[in-house]
């Protein structure tokens, strides 16, 4: 018998899912994002934005709670100081603060758009593609507003035309990446959910131990790299 048929018994703990996916996102931002920044990779925003959208889509597909998505961004942004330690940058520098704020804005944008399209996303691929595009674009717009107001990076020095041009040039690649990665992440979460639920029901202790180990590992790995640097 497929134990997933009992949804109440097989409910996946939202808090633990939040911790796991948020920590994985944070580790990727710290390691891959920091590396791409260090080598001045031209399409860093599209790569990291696409990965972020896919992870948020997995979370949404599992939990059905878009209002909690911003918490993923807060957890992920908490990893950015490790990037400073490992790559030799000041903790309170723009190298840390700017991307941390951008990560949170990505999550806020995704949560807002996903809340609007939640029901449609469950039925239609087009709604998922639209959500991915709008979430990617809105994340850049929100960051541009915050950066302009609080004087982050080059944004305060740009006139309105310059800001719009920068928003389009940086936001469009992320939005286009989101059209693919959101659908991929959503379906990954949707089709992986039954196996995850069965695993939790049949091996609850192993499920919780494995999940906790994943979270702890995500935080320990950058700490070890920092100590060894």
N, C-alpha and C positions, 0 to 999 in steps of 0.2 A: 504493500500500500504506500502511496506517495504521501509522506507526512506533510507536505506543503499544502495539502487540501484543508488543513486546519489552520487558518490564517492567524487566529488568536494565539495558538500554541507556538507558532513559528514566527512570531513577530520579532524583527531584528531590532535590537536596542538602538534607538536613535543617537543617544549620547556617545556610545562606543563607535558607531559608524562615523559620527562627526569627528571624533578624535582621530580615528584611523585615516580617513580621507584627508582631513585637514593637515595632519602631520606628514603624510606622503606628499601632498602639495607643497608644504613648506620645505621639505627636504629637496624636492626638485627645484624649487625657486632658489634655495641656498646654493646647491651644487651646480646644476645645469645653468640656471639663470646667472649665477655669479661667473661661471666660466665663459658663457657667451658674451657677457659684458666685458670681461677681461680681454677677450680677443677681438672686441669691437665687431661682433657679428651683426651684419646689416639687418637681418630679419628676426632679431631676438624677440621683438614684440609679438610677431605672428606665432613663433614657436611656443613661447611661454604662455601667451594668451590662449592659444589653441589647447595646450595641455590643461590649463586651468579650467577652461570651459568643459572639457571632457570629464574632468574629475567632479566638477560641480554637477554635471548631468548625471553621472553615476550616483552621486548622493541623492539627487532629486528623484531619480528612478526608484531607488530603494526606499526612501523615507516618505516621499510625496509631501515634503514640507519645505516649500521655497522660502518661507519666512526665516528659516534657520541657516540658509546659505551664507549670509554675511558672517556668521560665526566661523565658517570655514576660512574665509579671508583673514579674519583676525588671528586664527591659529597659524595659518600659513605665513602671515606677515611677521609673526613672532620669531620666525627662523632667520630673518634677514640680518640681525646682528652677527650671526655666525659667519655670514659672508664677509663681513668687515674683518673679523678676526682672521679668517683663513686667507683672504686675499690682501691683507695688510692695509685696510682702510679704517678711518675713524668710525666709531660706532654711531655717532650722531651726525655723520656726514650725509650729503645728498645721496651718496652711494647706497645708503641704508634707508633713509627716510623717504626718499622719492618712490622707490619701488614698493616699499611697504604700504604707502598710501595708495599707490596704483593697484596693488593686490586687493586691498579692502574695497576700493571703488569697483573693481571687477566683480567682486562678490555681491556688492550692493546692487549693481546694475543687473547681474544675472538673476538675483532673487526677485527684483521688481518685475522684470520682463517675464520670468517664469511664472510668477503669481498671476499675471494677466492671461498667459497662454496655457496654464496648467492643464485644464481639461482637454483642450485641443491637442496638446502635445501627446497625450495618451493615445490618441486615435490617428493623428495625421502626421506624416513625414514632413509635409510642407510647413506645418506649424513648428516643428522642431528646427527646420532650416531657418525659418523666419526668426525664431527665438534666438538661435545662435548668432545670426547676423546682428540683430538689434542689441543683444547683450554685449557683444564685442564692441560695437560702435558706442553704446551708451557708457560703457566703462571708461573709454577714452575721454568722452565729453565730461563726465563727472570729475575725472582726474584733472582735466584742463581747468575746470572751474575752481577746484580746490587749490591747484597750483598757482593760479592767477591771483586768488584772494590772499593766500598766505605767502606769496613770494617764493615759490619753489622753482628751481631751475631757471630756464629762460623765459617762462611764460609771462611774468610781469613786464618784460621788456618788449613783448610783441604787441603790435596793434591788432585791431580786430581782424583785418584781412590775414595777417600773419598767423593768428591763432586758428582761424578757420582752415587755412592751408595746412597747418601742422596737424590739426585734428583729422583732416581727410587723409593726409599722407601716412599718419601713424595708425589711425583707426580703421581704415579700409582693409589693410592686410589682416588685422585681428578679426574684424567682422567676417571676412571671407573664410578665414580659418575656422571660425566658430560655426559656420554653416555645415561644415563636415564633422568637426570634432564633437559638437553637441549631439548630433544624431548617433554618432558612433558610441559615445559614452552612455547615452540614454538606453540604447539597445543592449549594450554590454551589461548595464545594471539590471535591465529588465529580464534578460535571459539567464543571467547569473544568479538572480534572486532565488529561484527555486532550489538550486544546489546549495546556496548559502544557508537558506532556511532549513533544509534537510540536515545539513552538517551541524547546525546549531542544535537542532532537536535530538539528533542521534548521538552527538558527542559534545554536549554543552560545556563540559569542563575544558576540553581541548579548544573549543571555539573561543572561549573567553581568554584562555591562556595565550593562544595564538594572536588574537586581536591586541591584547595588552602588550605582548612582545613586539608586535609591529610598531605600536606607538612609541614604546620605550626605545626601540632600535633607531627610529627616525630622529629622536633627540640625542641619543648617545653617539651616533656616528659623527655628526658635526662637532660635538664636544671633544671626541677623540682626535679628530683632525686638528682642532684648535690646539690641543695640548701638545700634539706632535709637531706643530708648525714652528 
